[in-house]
């Protein structure tokens, strides 16, 4: 139970470590200005006369900053007037405005959207939810799509503005859109964001002593861990690994007043590892690692005592030191696959109850998947 609690607390810490808070600037004095600007923009998009667009928005943006709504207007004005919009679209995704747009759409779909806006007007940049400009921009984007007038990134952004997130991501996943700037940017951004988040790792490998004729031969090892983000030079990991003793010999162990012949089924290593990133070009990452933990070798020996409700177990427990190197490469959207090589030192000889010499030096190799 204690181990489970430690793992849960570490998991919470790792995930919290990777979160980055984003503060929303306070646009003091923008509410009245925004109200006037919206009237002008409404007329411009409704009449399709965008000659005055720059004059209407210049003071608004310089005073209140470029919000999601303002950037959406800029993009649509550029497409409708056949001006380059690549930089405007890039900025829209660079500042995660597509997420702000998704949030706006969600709150606008609620039955109490009016109350939601009145309580959080600054969060919506003083543009009321379900504003007529939302509808006008959506309609203009839909017209461009139906007329076959937009392609590539412009088509994708029009789908987002007219049909919403689901249709946008469905279209984004199509083969013909894999080389668009939006698709490439979102992939790279997602990978960068994940580098600031903690991760889970699964391991599978083989461990063996340097002395091939030792009690423990070459045995499979499986494990799982949680770790801090890859974005930083130091990566801390907490994990559990289980060695399944399918290729071992019996050993003598003193317990319960006598020497017992033990054939261990498994060994558990619980510990922490600190890695230092020695190389990172985003295609390959190399970590040098050092760790310390406790190894618990199952003996199967236990006894019940009258004055104790729980059985007493006599397992072999030893400190376990490791040093190694791990190489990994990105796969899928945000995961990594890699391989590790480790040296282990476990001073079994310090345990006086152990009557059979066991090799203190071991090596292991493992494949791992970090996600």
N, C-alpha and C positions, 0 to 999 in steps of 0.2 A: 504494500500500500504506500509506503514511504517513497519507493522508487517511482511509482505512478504519479504521485504528487509532484515530485521534483521535475519529471518530464513535462507535466502539464504547465507548471510555472515557467519552465524554460521555453516552452513553445509560445506562451503568451509574450514573454520578453522578446523572443526572436522576431515575432510578427510585429510587435510594437516598435522594435528597433528599425524596421524597414519602412515605417510609415512616415510620409513627409506631409506636413500640414500646409495647406495653401490658404493664405489670408486674403479676404476680399476687401479691396480698398473701399474706403468710405467716400462717396462722391457728394460732399456737402454742397448744397446750392444747386444741384442738378435737376431736382424734380420739376421746378417750374420751367426751366430751359428745355428739358426733355419734352414736356407737354407741348410747347410751341413747335419744337422740331418735328414731332410726330405728325402734327397737322400738315406741315409742309410736305413731309415725305409721303403721307397718305395721298395727297393730291398728285404728287409727282408719279407715283407708281400706278395710281388709278387712271390718270390721263395718258400715261406712257410718255410724258414730257419730262425728261430727266436733265434738261439743260441747266436747271437751277440746283441740281443735286449737291454739287460741291459747295456752293454758297450756303446751302441749308445746313450741311453737316460739319463744315469747317470749325465753327465756333463750338458746336456741341462736342465734337471729339477732343478739341484742344482743352476744353473746360472739364469734361467728365471722363475722358479717356475712351479708349476703343473697347466697347463692350461686345458681347456676343451678338446682340441685336444690331449694333452699328456695323460690325464686320459683315454680318449677313446681308445688310443693305448694300454695303460697298461691293461685295461679290456679285450680287444680282445686278446692280447698276452697271458694273463692268461687263458682264456677259450680255446684257440687253443692249449696250452701246458698242459692243464688239471691241472692247478694250482688253489688254492683257490682264488676266486675273490670277496668274500663277502665284505671285508673291502674296496676294491677299488670301488665297486658299491655303498656302503654306502657313501663314500666320494664324489662320483659323484653327488649324490642327496643332500648331506649335504651342499655342496657349490653351489647348484643351477646350476650346469653345464648343466643339461638337458634344462634349459631355455636358456643358452648360445648356446647350440646346435640348439635349435629351431630358435633362432635369426640368426645363421649362415646359416641354411637351407633356411630361408626366403630370406636373402640377396643374397644367391647363385642362387635363382630362378629368380632374377630380370634380365632384359635384359642388364642393365648397371652394372653388378656385378663387372666387372674389374675396373671401375671407383670408385665404392663404396669401393672396397678393397684398391685401391691406395690412397684414401683420409682418410682411417681409418685403416691402416695396423696394428697398435698396438692393436686396439680393437679386431682384429682377431688373435692375438698372432703371427703375421708375417707368418701365414699359408694362402696362397692365396685361395680365394673362388674357389670351383670346382676343388680343387687340386686332383691329381690322387690318393692320399692316402684316400681321402673321398670315392672314388669309390671302392678302394681295400678293405677298412674296411667294407663297405656296402656289397660287394660281399662275403667276408668271413663270415659275419654274416648270409647272406642268405643261404649259403651252409650249415652252421650248422643247420639252421632251416629245410631245405629240407631233411637233413639226419637224422632228429629226434635225434640229439645228445645233445640237450640242454633242460633243464626243469626249471620250477620255475623262479627265478630271472634272471638266465642266458638266458632263453628263452625270457623274457620280454625285457632285454637290447638288445638282438639281433634283436628283432622286432623294437625297437626304432632306432637302427643304420642302419637297412636295409630298413624299410618301412616308418619310420617317426612317428611324434607325434600322428596323428589321429589313426593309427592302434595300436600304443602302448597303448593309453588310452582305446580303444575299448577292447583290450585284458586284460588290467588291471581291467576292470569292470566285467569280468567274475567271476563266483562263485569260480572256482578252484584257482583263484589267490588272493583271499581276504586275505589269511594268508601269502602271500609272504612278505619278508622284504621291498621290494619297495613299495608295496601297503600300508602297515602299516606305513611306514615312511612318505609317501606323505600325508596320512590322518592326521597324527599327526603334520606334518610340516605346512599343510594348516591351521589347527586349531590354531597353535602358531602364524602364520603370521596374522591371522584375529584378534588375541588378541591385536595386535599393531595398528589396524585400528579403526577408528570411526565407529559408527553403528546407525541404525535407529531402533526405537521400536514402536510397536503398542500396545495399551492398550484397555481392555474392562473390566468393573467392575460395582460396585454398590456403591453409596454414600448415607449416611443417617445421620441425626442429632442425637445427643445423646438423645434429647427429642423427643420421637416418635410421639407426638402430635403437632409437629412444622409445620410451613408453608411448608417447603420442607421435604417431606417424603423420602422413599427409591426410588432413581431414578437411571437409568442406566447412566454410564459415558463411553465415548469413547475418545481416545487420540492418539497422535503421538508425537515423540520426536527424537532428534538427540543427540548423546553423544560421549564423548571421549573414548579412548580404555579401555578395561578391564585389560590390563596388569599392570596398575598402581594402587596404593592404593587409590588414589582420582579419582573419576569418576564424571565429570560434565555433566549435561544434560539440554537441553533447549527444552521445549515442550508446546504443546497446548492440553487442555482437554475440552471436551464439556459435560456438564450435561444436559440431556434431561428431562425436568420437566413434566413427565407424571403422577406423584403422588404428587401433590402439592395443596396448597390452595391459594386463592387470598389474597393480602396484600395491604395496603394503602400506597400511595407514593405521596408526594407533588411535583407538577410540573405545570408550566404554570399558576401559580396563584391559584391553587385549589388542593384539595386532590383527587387523582384518585385511583380507585380500579383496581389493576393490577393482571393479571393472566399470569405469566411469562412462555414463551415457552422453554427457555433454558438459561444456564449460561456458560460462557467461562472463563477458567483459563489459563492465559499466564504467564509462570514463568520459573525459573531455579532451579535445584536441585543439591546439592552436596552430593555425596555418599562416604562413607569410607568402604573399603573392610575389613571386620572383619574376614572372613574365605574364603579360596580358596584352594581346593585340585584338581582343574580342573574338578572334577565330580560335585561338588556343589560350588556355590559362594554365599556368604551372604553379603549384603550391608546394612549398616545403612544409612539413608538418611534424609536430612533436606533441606527445600526449601522455597523460597519466590516468590510471584507473585502478579498479579492483577486479581481479579475476576470481570467479567462484567456480570451482570444479566440483561437480556433483559426485558424491561417493555412494549415495543410496543408504547411508548409515543414519539411523535415527532411533530414538527410544522415548517411551512415555514414562513420565514421572508422576507419582501420586499427588505431589504438591503443586503441580503445574498443569494448567488446562491444555496447553499446546505441546506438541511433540518437540523434542530437542533434536536438531539436525547437526551432523558432524561433517560439514563440507570443508574442502580445502580452499582457504581464502588467502590471496597473495596480492601485493602491489604489482602493477603491470605498467611498464614504460614502453613507449613506442616512438619511433622516428621514421619518417618516410617522405615520399614524394608522390604527388598526384598530378595527372595531366588530364584536362577535360576540354571538350569542344561543344559549342551550342548545337542543339537539335530541336526540331519542331519550333514553336513560337518562343518559348521562354525556358526550356529545359536544357540540361547539359548531360552528356554521357562521357565517361572517362575511365581511366585505369590508374590503380595505385600500387606501389611497391613499398613494403614496410619491413622494418627490423623491430623485433620485440625482445625485451629483456624482462624476465620474470624469475626472481630469485627463489625458486622452489626449495633450494637447499637450506634456507633460513628456517623453514618449518620443521621443528624437531619431531613432530608427530608423523611426518612422512618418512617412512623407512626404506623407500626405494629411490635411488638417485634419479632425478629427472633433469633433462637438459634445460638450462636457463635461457638459452638463446634460440629464437625462432625467427622465421621469415614468413611473409605472406604476400600474396598478390590478389588483387580483387578488381572486379568490374563494378561500376556504380552508376546510378541514374539519379541525378539531382533535379528536383522539380519544385 
